Amino acid sequence: MGLTVGLGVVFLSIQLGQAPHRVVKILLGAVAGLSLLSLPAVIPYILLFAMPLGEWLPKSPIPFVNAVNLLMGLSLLSVLLRTMGSRERAEKLPAIWIAFALFMLAALLAFLRGWILPPAGVGFPVMDRLKDLWNRVGGILTFLAFYRLLESRRAVRGSLLVMSIALALGAFACIRQAEGARMGYRVGGGIGQANTLAAFYASGLCFLLPIVVARKSVPVWMRVVLLATTAVSVMGLVLPNSRGAFIGFVVSLFIVTAMYKPKFLIPYIAVIVLGWACAPDTVRERLATTYTGVVDADYEALDKDSGGRLDVWNATMRVARENAVLGVGFENLPAVLVEDVGYAKNSHNVYLQLWGEGGLPWLAAFLAILYLMMRTSRRLAVRRDDPFARAIGIGGVSMVLCMFIVNMFGDRLLVWGLEQLMVFVAAISARVLVEPAPEAG
């Protein structure tokens, strides 16, 4: 925890004042290298610290040699060295790993489809697309580090603490970024884009809040820290002013509260009403405009209000149906959509994006990931004799619901922060599921 706070203070004090400096690269490299050589178990905590700051981590002019890739490489190497150095037989990986592996394989097939059989008139710069492929799906491999290196409940609890601190630091950076900005300015923070930042914080808060409110799930002192950091992290959801993230956050927690904590429904509704009353005018205006368009069934108003999403969704569905099995190839969809919408634009819907680019195999692999995460979380959520496992399960259910919703309004999946959040929660949920509950007393 001290390492996380120290890194956060140093990094943010430099980043918010000027461009990333060479000393940051040296600092991160030294910490990661020493961790690998002396204590590989620290690697997951460094990954969690970097989770909300992906766009601010140092870049390199050398392809594939930037801070994010070095972190991923170190995490995989640490797992490999730990496995090779152990005399015990390697533990069997959970079923969710198969779904992740199939997802990456389907992404590779989409890349090959776009390279070998590109749509007519669509170029395919191989090296640029290869870099994008690695940047968008390579982070899934860190599941191995989270699952292999967070082997005990104590380690899992520590990871939750580090995650909450990292989210609070990222939210603090958003607050600093918004200082002095014009009214209605939508910050992108360390994630880089406002809607994606909001989706990240909506999903992360949906996971943490059930743990914060659950009695006996964590020690009292840890609960206080989680409460404080979560309160700060709320600004990471508010400042980007994303309607899709607000909807995902509110609906997911409402469903989970009704399913597992119905006695909290009235307080929850009261908090939502209070939040609406205290929300900035720009937030309420955006939500009110969308609500009016839905109630009036005004297609043109909704399309204009959503930045042309409805037309893009219709065009993407046409392309996806015509190329249902193999798609049009990795990152070829925006160029193909020019024929329908007049300019290159992504689909603003991860399900349509995956179907359009990689066909049914890529879409099915992602749905399998969500299904297996939901199944694991629900199995944990019914463990009434194990408060910690139950809290992790309820948080997992809430987060999966939120991710399912927010990805209807944009491609909020294949970016560093959200991808890391997904594999982290999948890993610790699978770990807690196979760990025996501690004996009472």
C-alpha positions as CSV (number, residue, x, y, z in Angstrom):
1,M,0.0,0.0,0.0
2,G,2.9,2.3,0.8
3,L,4.5,1.6,-2.5
4,T,1.2,2.4,-4.3
5,V,0.7,5.7,-2.5
6,G,4.4,6.7,-3.0
7,L,4.3,5.9,-6.7
8,G,1.0,7.8,-7.1
9,V,2.2,10.9,-5.4
10,V,5.4,11.1,-7.4
11,F,3.8,10.2,-10.7
12,L,0.9,12.6,-10.4
13,S,3.0,15.5,-9.2
14,I,5.1,15.1,-12.3
15,Q,2.4,14.2,-14.8
16,L,0.0,17.0,-14.0
17,G,2.7,19.7,-14.2
18,Q,4.5,18.7,-17.4
19,A,4.9,15.9,-20.0
20,P,6.1,12.5,-18.7
21,H,9.7,12.9,-17.8
22,R,12.5,10.4,-18.1
23,V,12.7,10.0,-14.3
24,V,9.3,8.4,-14.3
25,K,10.4,5.8,-16.8
26,I,13.4,5.1,-14.7
27,L,11.4,4.9,-11.5
28,L,8.7,2.6,-12.9
29,G,11.3,0.4,-14.6
30,A,13.4,0.1,-11.4
31,V,10.4,-0.7,-9.2
32,A,9.1,-3.3,-11.7
33,G,12.5,-4.8,-12.2
34,L,13.3,-5.1,-8.5
35,S,9.8,-6.5,-7.9
36,L,10.4,-9.2,-10.5
37,L,13.8,-10.2,-9.2
38,S,13.0,-10.1,-5.5
39,L,9.2,-10.3,-5.0
40,P,7.1,-11.3,-8.0
41,A,4.0,-11.1,-5.8
42,V,4.2,-7.3,-6.0
43,I,3.5,-7.3,-9.8
44,P,-0.3,-7.5,-9.5
45,Y,-0.3,-4.4,-7.3
46,I,1.7,-2.5,-9.8
47,L,-0.7,-3.5,-12.5
48,L,-3.6,-2.3,-10.4
49,F,-1.9,1.0,-9.7
50,A,-1.4,1.5,-13.5
51,M,-5.0,0.5,-14.3
52,P,-6.6,4.0,-14.3
53,L,-3.5,5.8,-15.7
54,G,-2.9,3.9,-18.9
55,E,-2.8,6.9,-21.2
56,W,-0.4,8.8,-18.9
57,L,2.1,6.1,-18.6
58,P,5.4,6.7,-20.4
59,K,5.4,6.0,-24.2
60,S,8.4,4.9,-26.3
61,P,9.3,5.6,-29.9
62,I,10.3,1.9,-30.2
63,P,7.3,-0.3,-31.2
64,F,5.9,-2.4,-28.3
65,V,8.4,-0.9,-25.8
66,N,6.3,1.3,-23.7
67,A,5.4,1.2,-20.0
68,V,2.1,-0.8,-20.5
69,N,3.8,-3.4,-22.6
70,L,6.8,-3.7,-20.2
71,L,4.3,-4.1,-17.3
72,M,2.5,-6.9,-19.2
73,G,5.8,-8.5,-20.1
74,L,7.1,-8.4,-16.5
75,S,3.8,-9.9,-15.2
76,L,4.0,-12.8,-17.7
77,L,7.7,-13.4,-17.0
78,S,7.1,-13.4,-13.2
79,V,4.4,-16.0,-13.6
80,L,6.7,-18.1,-15.8
81,L,9.6,-17.9,-13.4
82,R,7.3,-18.7,-10.4
83,T,5.9,-21.7,-12.2
84,M,9.3,-23.0,-13.3
85,G,10.7,-22.5,-9.8
86,S,7.9,-24.3,-8.0
87,R,8.3,-28.0,-7.3
88,E,4.5,-28.4,-7.1
89,R,2.4,-29.3,-10.1
90,A,1.0,-26.2,-11.8
91,E,-2.6,-25.4,-10.7
92,K,-5.2,-26.0,-13.3
93,L,-6.6,-22.7,-14.7
94,P,-10.3,-21.9,-14.3
95,A,-12.8,-22.2,-17.2
96,I,-12.9,-18.4,-17.6
97,W,-9.3,-18.6,-18.9
98,I,-10.5,-20.7,-21.8
99,A,-13.0,-18.1,-22.7
100,F,-10.3,-15.4,-22.6
101,A,-8.0,-17.5,-24.8
102,L,-10.8,-18.1,-27.3
103,F,-11.5,-14.3,-27.3
104,M,-7.8,-13.6,-28.2
105,L,-7.8,-16.4,-30.8
106,A,-11.0,-14.9,-32.4
107,A,-9.2,-11.4,-32.4
108,L,-6.3,-13.0,-34.2
109,L,-8.6,-14.6,-36.8
110,A,-10.2,-11.2,-37.3
111,F,-6.7,-9.7,-37.9
112,L,-5.9,-12.4,-40.4
113,R,-9.2,-12.0,-42.2
114,G,-8.6,-8.3,-42.6
115,W,-5.0,-8.8,-43.8
116,I,-5.5,-11.7,-46.2
117,L,-9.1,-11.0,-47.4
118,P,-9.8,-7.3,-46.8
119,P,-13.0,-5.7,-48.1
120,A,-12.8,-4.1,-51.5
121,G,-11.1,-0.7,-51.4
122,V,-10.0,-1.0,-47.7
123,G,-6.3,-0.7,-46.9
124,F,-4.7,-2.8,-44.1
125,P,-1.5,-1.4,-42.7
126,V,-0.2,-4.6,-41.2
127,M,2.3,-3.3,-38.6
128,D,-0.1,-0.6,-37.3
129,R,-2.9,-3.1,-37.0
130,L,-0.6,-5.6,-35.3
131,K,0.3,-3.0,-32.7
132,D,-3.4,-2.1,-32.2
133,L,-4.3,-5.8,-31.9
134,W,-1.7,-6.3,-29.1
135,N,-2.7,-3.1,-27.4
136,R,-6.4,-4.0,-27.5
137,V,-6.3,-7.7,-26.4
138,G,-2.8,-8.3,-25.0
139,G,-3.8,-7.0,-21.6
140,I,-6.0,-10.1,-21.2
141,L,-2.8,-12.1,-20.6
142,T,-2.4,-10.3,-17.2
143,F,-5.2,-12.6,-16.0
144,L,-2.4,-15.1,-15.4
145,A,-0.5,-12.8,-13.1
146,F,-3.6,-11.9,-11.1
147,Y,-4.7,-15.5,-10.7
148,R,-1.3,-17.1,-10.1
149,L,0.2,-14.4,-7.8
150,L,-2.9,-13.5,-5.7
151,E,-3.0,-16.9,-4.1
152,S,-4.5,-16.2,-0.7
153,R,-7.4,-14.2,0.8
154,R,-4.9,-11.9,2.4
155,A,-3.4,-11.1,-1.0
156,V,-6.9,-10.6,-2.5
157,R,-7.8,-8.2,0.2
158,G,-4.6,-6.3,-0.3
159,S,-5.4,-6.1,-4.0
160,L,-8.8,-4.6,-3.3
161,L,-7.2,-2.0,-1.1
162,V,-4.6,-1.1,-3.8
163,M,-7.3,-1.0,-6.5
164,S,-9.4,1.4,-4.4
165,I,-6.4,3.7,-3.8
166,A,-5.5,3.6,-7.5
167,L,-9.1,4.6,-8.5
168,A,-9.0,7.4,-6.0
169,L,-5.7,8.7,-7.3
170,G,-7.1,8.5,-10.9
171,A,-10.2,10.4,-9.8
172,F,-8.1,13.0,-8.0
173,A,-6.2,13.5,-11.3
174,C,-9.6,14.0,-13.0
175,I,-10.5,16.7,-10.4
176,R,-7.2,18.5,-11.1
177,Q,-7.8,18.2,-14.9
178,A,-11.2,19.8,-14.5
179,E,-10.0,22.7,-12.4
180,G,-10.3,26.0,-14.3
181,A,-12.0,24.2,-17.3
182,R,-15.1,25.7,-18.9
183,M,-18.5,24.6,-17.7
184,G,-19.5,21.2,-19.1
185,Y,-15.9,20.2,-20.0
186,R,-15.8,16.4,-20.1
187,V,-12.5,15.1,-18.7
188,G,-10.8,12.0,-20.0
189,G,-8.3,11.5,-17.1
190,G,-5.7,8.8,-17.3
191,I,-8.0,6.6,-19.5
192,G,-7.9,9.3,-22.2
193,Q,-11.6,9.5,-23.3
194,A,-14.5,10.8,-21.3
195,N,-17.1,8.1,-22.0
196,T,-14.5,5.3,-21.5
197,L,-13.3,6.9,-18.3
198,A,-16.9,7.1,-17.0
199,A,-17.5,3.4,-18.0
200,F,-14.4,2.4,-16.1
201,Y,-15.4,4.2,-12.9
202,A,-19.0,3.0,-13.2
203,S,-17.8,-0.6,-13.5
204,G,-15.2,-0.2,-10.7
205,L,-17.6,1.4,-8.3
206,C,-20.3,-1.2,-9.0
207,F,-17.7,-3.8,-7.9
208,L,-16.4,-2.0,-4.8
209,L,-19.6,-0.6,-3.3
210,P,-21.2,-4.0,-2.4
211,I,-17.9,-4.8,-0.6
212,V,-17.9,-1.5,1.2
213,V,-21.5,-1.9,2.6
214,A,-21.2,-5.6,3.4
215,R,-20.8,-6.3,7.1
216,K,-17.9,-8.5,8.2
217,S,-16.5,-8.8,4.7
218,V,-13.3,-7.0,5.5
219,P,-11.7,-5.6,8.7
220,V,-13.2,-2.3,10.0
221,W,-10.0,-0.3,9.3
222,M,-10.0,-1.5,5.7
223,R,-13.7,-0.8,5.3
224,V,-13.0,2.8,6.4
225,V,-10.2,3.1,3.8
226,L,-12.4,1.6,1.1
227,L,-15.2,4.0,2.0
228,A,-13.0,7.0,1.8
229,T,-11.3,6.0,-1.5
230,T,-14.6,5.0,-3.1
231,A,-16.1,8.4,-2.1
232,V,-13.3,10.2,-4.0
233,S,-13.6,7.8,-6.9
234,V,-17.2,8.9,-7.5
235,M,-15.8,12.0,-9.1
236,G,-14.4,9.8,-11.8
237,L,-17.9,8.9,-12.8
238,V,-19.4,12.4,-12.4
239,L,-16.9,14.6,-14.2
240,P,-16.9,12.8,-17.6
241,N,-20.7,13.4,-17.8
242,S,-21.5,10.2,-19.7
243,R,-25.2,9.1,-19.9
244,G,-24.4,5.5,-20.7
245,A,-22.1,5.2,-17.6
246,F,-24.8,6.8,-15.4
247,I,-27.4,4.4,-16.7
248,G,-25.2,1.3,-16.3
249,F,-24.2,2.4,-12.8
250,V,-27.7,3.1,-11.5
251,V,-29.5,0.2,-13.2
252,S,-26.8,-2.4,-12.2
253,L,-26.8,-1.4,-8.5
254,F,-30.6,-1.3,-8.5
255,I,-30.9,-4.8,-9.8
256,V,-28.3,-6.2,-7.4
257,T,-29.9,-4.4,-4.5
258,A,-33.3,-5.9,-5.4
259,M,-31.7,-9.3,-5.7
260,Y,-29.5,-9.5,-2.7
261,K,-30.2,-6.6,-0.4
262,P,-33.9,-5.6,-0.8
263,K,-34.0,-3.8,2.5
264,F,-31.6,-1.3,1.1
265,L,-33.9,-0.4,-1.9
266,I,-35.5,2.6,-0.2
267,P,-32.2,4.1,0.9
268,Y,-30.7,3.4,-2.5
269,I,-33.6,5.2,-4.3
270,A,-33.2,8.1,-1.8
271,V,-29.5,8.4,-2.7
272,I,-30.3,8.4,-6.4
273,V,-32.9,11.2,-6.0
274,L,-30.4,13.2,-3.9
275,G,-27.7,12.6,-6.5
276,W,-30.0,13.8,-9.2
277,A,-30.8,16.9,-7.2
278,C,-27.1,17.7,-6.5
279,A,-25.9,16.8,-10.0
280,P,-24.5,19.6,-12.2
281,D,-27.0,21.2,-14.6
282,T,-25.1,19.8,-17.7
283,V,-25.6,16.2,-16.4
284,R,-29.3,16.7,-15.8
285,E,-29.8,18.4,-19.2
286,R,-28.1,15.5,-21.1
287,L,-30.2,12.9,-19.3
288,A,-33.4,14.9,-19.7
289,T,-32.9,15.4,-23.4
290,T,-32.4,11.6,-23.9
291,Y,-35.4,10.8,-21.8
292,T,-37.6,13.2,-23.8
293,G,-36.4,11.6,-27.1
294,V,-37.2,8.1,-25.8
295,V,-40.6,9.0,-24.5
296,D,-41.5,10.8,-27.7
297,A,-40.0,8.1,-29.9
298,D,-38.3,10.8,-31.9
299,Y,-35.7,9.0,-34.0
300,E,-34.1,12.1,-35.5
301,A,-33.8,13.8,-32.1
302,L,-32.3,10.8,-30.5
303,D,-29.9,10.2,-33.3
304,K,-28.8,13.9,-33.2
305,D,-28.5,13.8,-29.4
306,S,-26.4,10.6,-29.5
307,G,-24.0,11.9,-32.1
308,G,-25.5,9.8,-34.9
309,R,-25.3,6.5,-33.0
310,L,-28.7,5.2,-34.3
311,D,-27.6,5.6,-38.0
312,V,-24.3,4.0,-37.2
313,W,-25.9,1.0,-35.4
314,N,-28.3,0.4,-38.3
315,A,-25.3,0.5,-40.7
316,T,-23.2,-1.8,-38.6
317,M,-26.0,-4.3,-38.3
318,R,-26.3,-4.4,-42.1
319,V,-22.5,-5.0,-42.4
320,A,-22.5,-7.6,-39.7
321,R,-25.4,-9.6,-41.2
322,E,-23.7,-9.6,-44.6
323,N,-20.4,-10.8,-43.0
324,A,-21.9,-12.8,-40.1
325,V,-19.3,-15.6,-39.9
326,L,-15.9,-13.9,-40.4
327,G,-16.7,-10.2,-40.2
328,V,-14.9,-7.6,-42.3
329,G,-11.6,-7.9,-40.4
330,F,-9.9,-6.2,-37.4
331,E,-10.4,-2.4,-37.4
332,N,-11.8,-2.5,-41.0
333,L,-15.4,-1.7,-39.9
334,P,-15.0,2.2,-39.7
335,A,-13.8,2.2,-43.3
336,V,-16.6,0.0,-44.5
337,L,-19.2,2.2,-42.7
338,V,-18.2,5.2,-44.9
339,E,-20.6,3.9,-47.6
340,D,-23.6,4.2,-45.2
341,V,-22.8,7.1,-42.8
342,G,-20.5,9.2,-45.0
343,Y,-17.4,9.0,-42.8
344,A,-15.2,6.5,-40.9
345,K,-16.6,5.9,-37.5
346,N,-16.7,3.0,-35.0
347,S,-20.0,1.3,-34.2
348,H,-20.4,2.8,-30.6
349,N,-21.5,-0.7,-29.5
350,V,-19.0,-3.3,-28.6
351,Y,-21.4,-6.2,-29.5
352,L,-21.9,-4.8,-33.0
353,Q,-18.2,-3.9,-33.2
354,L,-17.1,-7.5,-32.4
355,W,-19.7,-9.1,-34.7
356,G,-18.9,-6.7,-37.5
357,E,-15.1,-7.1,-37.3
358,G,-14.7,-10.7,-36.2
359,G,-18.0,-12.3,-37.0
360,L,-19.9,-14.5,-34.6
361,P,-16.9,-16.3,-33.1
362,W,-15.5,-13.0,-31.6
363,L,-18.9,-12.0,-30.3
364,A,-19.6,-15.4,-28.9
365,A,-16.3,-15.5,-27.1
366,F,-17.0,-12.2,-25.4
367,L,-20.5,-13.3,-24.4
368,A,-19.0,-16.5,-23.0
369,I,-16.7,-14.3,-20.8
370,L,-19.6,-12.3,-19.4
371,Y,-21.6,-15.5,-18.8
372,L,-18.8,-17.3,-17.0
373,M,-18.0,-14.2,-14.9
374,M,-21.6,-13.9,-14.0
375,R,-21.9,-17.6,-13.1
376,T,-18.8,-17.5,-10.9
377,S,-20.0,-14.3,-9.2
378,R,-23.5,-15.8,-8.5
379,R,-22.0,-18.9,-7.0
380,L,-20.0,-16.7,-4.6
381,A,-23.0,-14.4,-3.9
382,V,-25.0,-17.3,-2.2
383,R,-22.2,-18.1,0.3
384,R,-24.0,-16.6,3.3
385,D,-21.6,-18.3,5.7
386,D,-18.6,-16.5,4.0
387,P,-19.2,-12.7,4.1
388,F,-16.0,-11.9,2.1
389,A,-16.8,-14.3,-0.7
390,R,-20.4,-13.2,-0.8
391,A,-19.4,-9.5,-1.1
392,I,-17.0,-10.3,-3.9
393,G,-19.8,-12.3,-5.7
394,I,-22.4,-9.5,-5.3
395,G,-19.8,-6.9,-6.5
396,G,-19.0,-9.2,-9.5
397,V,-22.6,-9.5,-10.5
398,S,-23.0,-5.7,-10.3
399,M,-19.9,-5.1,-12.3
400,V,-20.8,-7.6,-15.1
401,L,-24.2,-6.1,-15.4
402,C,-22.7,-2.6,-15.6
403,M,-20.2,-3.7,-18.2
404,F,-22.9,-5.3,-20.2
405,I,-24.9,-2.1,-20.3
406,V,-22.2,0.5,-20.9
407,N,-20.9,-1.5,-23.8
408,M,-24.2,-1.0,-25.5
409,F,-23.4,2.6,-26.0
410,G,-19.7,2.4,-27.1
411,D,-16.6,0.3,-27.4
412,R,-15.7,0.5,-23.7
413,L,-13.9,-2.9,-23.6
414,L,-10.7,-3.1,-25.5
415,V,-8.8,-0.4,-23.6
416,W,-6.2,-0.8,-20.9
417,G,-8.2,0.3,-17.9
418,L,-11.5,-1.6,-18.5
419,E,-9.7,-4.7,-19.8
420,Q,-7.5,-4.8,-16.7
421,L,-10.6,-4.3,-14.4
422,M,-12.4,-7.2,-16.2
423,V,-9.5,-9.7,-15.9
424,F,-8.7,-8.6,-12.3
425,V,-12.3,-9.2,-11.1
426,A,-12.5,-12.5,-13.1
427,A,-9.2,-13.7,-11.6
428,I,-9.9,-12.9,-7.9
429,S,-13.5,-14.2,-8.2
430,A,-12.1,-17.5,-9.6
431,R,-9.5,-17.6,-6.9
432,V,-11.9,-16.9,-4.0
433,L,-14.3,-19.6,-5.4
434,V,-11.7,-22.3,-5.1
435,E,-10.3,-21.1,-1.7
436,P,-11.9,-22.8,1.3
437,A,-13.8,-20.4,3.6
438,P,-11.9,-19.6,6.8
439,E,-13.1,-21.5,9.9
440,A,-15.2,-19.6,12.3
441,G,-13.4,-18.5,15.4
